[in-house]
Amino acid sequence: MESPDLRVFQMVAREGSVTKAAQRLGYVQSNITARIRQLESELQTVLFYRHNRGMSLTSSGKTLLAYADKIVGLLDEAFLALSSSGEPSGPLLIGSTQTAAAVRLPKLLACYYERHSNVQLSLTTGHSQFLIEKVLHYELDGAFIGCSCTHPELVSIPAFEEELVIAAGPHVADLTEALAKPILVFSAGCSYRDVLEQWLQSIGNTQPTMMEFGMLEAIIGGVSAGLGISLMPKAVVHKHEADGLIRTFEIPDHYRHIHTEFITRKDAFVSSSLSTFMAMLPESSGAIN
């Protein structure tokens, strides 16, 4: 079993398709197919179910993927450890919730890049659980998540504190009227959605009408148009409220404040690029909160 074969297997597992994996890796499809068959022959097990929608992992495939993530991740870390210099350089893969990316990170990333222009910054956005999985699978060097992290393989440091508010259309008179409207949310796994559902359940609103959106801008647009309400950091809608496009309402103290944390793997090699970035977090938090 060679590491290039594991990388091919890993990509097919992620993409669910030989065609997509070949495009991502720059290989011909027949090469991908041959490597997967060779791997299955060597391990004497079937790693994928083949169907008209693509390929999905068997139980054996899921087991191998867990090991492949660790092996490939450690190989990449070894390369970084041996090639890393004292001066921050090379790729730095950061993840973030959409709200933090929109409000908290622009100044931080701009300041970081101004000081360390040899670093190739990359930002991936998604909900907290999606980002946690990306860090666990060595696909991100670190990520900003909107919840406390208790996973035994991860370590977290505080980054920002957010005040959460109910955002409603500009003509909504009070919180009672707001809560009668549909609720605009991200998909399951969003920490703000979890907080909102906990609060609504505590006040007896157990079956609210939920509308899922994939983009922060779409939620804000829907709220300002009167489609529904949402729970989000006050800093995200501050300008919209000042412009009269949105009205906000406070929620009880127990649910109002949430911490954004920056997570990394405990066993990950911390490059000079990452360590320098993490050292700036307390500085950035104080500067833009």
N, C-alpha and C positions, 0 to 999 in steps of 0.2 A: 504494500500500500504506500504510494508516494504522495507527497504533499500536493503536487499539481492535480492529481486525481481527486484529492479531498476538496480542493478549491473548486473544481468543476462540479463535483457532487453538491457542494454547498450552494453554488449559484443556481443549479437546477432546482434544488429544494426551495430556495428563496423565490425564484421566478415561477415555478410550477410549469415550466415549459422548456423543452430543448431549444426551440427557436429563439426564445427570449434570452436564455442563458448564452447561446452562441453569439448573439448580438452584443451582449454586455461584455463578453470575454474576448470578442474578436476572433472566434474560432469558426470553422465550418461545422454544420450540424452533424455530419457523419463522424467527426472527431469527438464531439460531445457524446453521441450515442455509443460509440465504441468504448470510450472511457468508462461510462456507466455500466455497460455490460461486462467489461473486464473486472470492475470493482465488485459487481454482484457475483461473478464467477469465482473470484478470489475469496470472497467472504462466504460463498455458498448460501446466499440468501437473497431474496427479492427486496430491493430497497424502495421501489416505486410501484404504485398502481398506475397503469396506463389506461387512459380513457379519452373520450372525444373532447373533453375540456382541457386536456393537458396531462400533467403527472402530479400525483400526490404521494406523500410518504407513507410507507407501511410502518408498522410498529418497529421493525428492525431499522428502517430508514430514520425514524425519529431518534432512536438510540444512537445511531452513527452520527447524526447531525449534532447532537449535544457534544460528542467528543470532537468532531471536526471543528466546531466553533472554538473549542479550547485549544486544539492543536494549531490551527491556522492563526488564531489570535496570539498564541505564544511565539510562533515563528516570526510574525510581524513585529512583536515587541522585541524579540532578540535582535532583529535587524536594526530597529530604532536604537536599542541600547548600545550596539556596537558602532553605529554610524553617527550617534548624536554628539554634537559639539556644545560648548558652553553658550554659544550665541543662538537664540531661538530661530529656527528655520524649518522648512519642510511643511507638510500638511498638518492642520489642526482641525479635527472634525468635531464640531460642537452641535448639540441639539437643544431645542427650546420649545416650550409651549408657545402658541401663537401670540398670546397676550404679552408675555415677557419679551418676545422677539419684536413686537410692535412698539413697545414703550420703553422697556428697560435696557435693551441691548444695543440699539444704534450708537449711542454715545460711547458705551464701553468698547464695542468692536472698533469704532473709528479711532479711539484713543490707543487701543492696543496695536492696530495696524500702523498708526503713525510712528509708534516707537519701534515696531518690529516688522518692517515691510518685507522681510525675507520669508515670513510665514504665510502659507497659503490657507487662508481661513475658509471654512465651509460651514454653512448653517443649515440644519435640517429641523423642520418644525413638525409638531404633532402633539397628541395628548400625552399625559404623563406616563401611562402604562406602555404606550408605544415606545416612548423614549427610554424607559427603563429596560425594555427588551433589547433595544438597539445597543445600549451600553453593555448589557450582559453578554451580548453576542460579539463584542469587540468591534461593532460597526461604527461606534462613536467614541471619541476620547473622553467625553463628558457631556452632561446635559443638565439644563435647568428644568426642574419639575415643580409642579404646583402642589406638592403634598409632602408629608414626612416619609422618609425612606427607611424601611426596616429590613430590607433584603440582606441576608447574611453575607452575600458576595459583593455588596456595594458599600461605599462610604460616602457621606454627604457633609457639606458645609453650608451654613446659611448664606444666602445671597441677598434677597430682598424681602420686605414685608409689604403685603398688599391689604388695603381696605376694600372689602367687597360690598357692592351695592346692587340693588335691583335697578336696572335700566329700563325705562318705559318711554313710550311716545310722548311728545311735548304736551299733548292735550289730556293726558291721564291725570285725574284730579287727586287721587290718593292711592295708598298701597292696596286697599281693599279692591278698588277698581282694577289695579294692575294685576292682582293675583287671579282675576277672573279671565284673563286673556291667555292665549297659548304661550308656551314657554319655548324659546329658541335656544337650542343647546348644541354642543359638539357631540360626537358619538360617545358611546360608553367608554369609560376609561379616563374621561376628563375630570380633573379634581374639582373644578368649579361646579360641574353638574352633580357630582357626588354630594358636595356641601348643600347645594340647593335642594336636592331630593331629601336629604336628612332633615333640613329645616321644614320643608313642606309637610313631611310626615309627622313632625313634632306638633304641627298646628292642625293636623287632621286632614290635610289636603293630600290624599294618598293616590289619586288618579288624575293628575293634571294632564292636559293635552300637550304633548311634546312634539316639537318639530326639529329634526336634526339637520344641521348645516355643516359643511366641510371647511368653511372659511370664516375668519373673524369679521372681515369686511361685510360678508353677507348677513351675519347676525346683526351687526350694528345698523346696516341698511334696513333690515326688516323691522328692527325696533323703532328706528326713527320714522318709518313709514306707518307705524301703528299696527303692524302685523301681530306683534306679541311683545313679551318681555324677556329679559335675560339677567343672569347673575354674572357679574364680571368686575375686575378691579376698577376702582374709581378713576385711577390714573389713565385707564384706557379710554374712558368716555368723557374725561374732563373737558376737552376742547369742544366736543359735540354738545355738552351741556351748556358751556359758555356761549355757544352760537345759537342756543335755543332749539336745537334739533332733538334733544333727548332730555328727559327729566329723570332724576335718580331718587331712590328712597332707601333709607337705612334699614338694616336688618338687625336682629338682636346681637348683642356683644359676643355671645358664645359662638356665633357663626361668622362674625364680621371680618375677622382677621385671619389671613392665611400666609404661610411662609413659602417663598420660593427657595428651593435648595439646589445646589449644584452637586451632581453625583458623578462618581468615577468607580471603576472596579477596584477592589482592595488589592488584587494581585497584579494590577496593570503597571507597566513601566511608565513612570511619569517623566516625559521628555522635558527639556528646557522650555519648549514652547508652551506646554500645558502648565508647568509649574509657574511660569511667569504670568500666564493668564489667570490662574487661580489666585496668585498673590494680589492681583488687581481688584478682586471682588469686593473686599471690605472698602477699598477706596472708591469704587464705583457706586456701591450702595449708599455711602454717605454723600456722594456728590449729586445723585439724581433722585433720591427719595424725598 
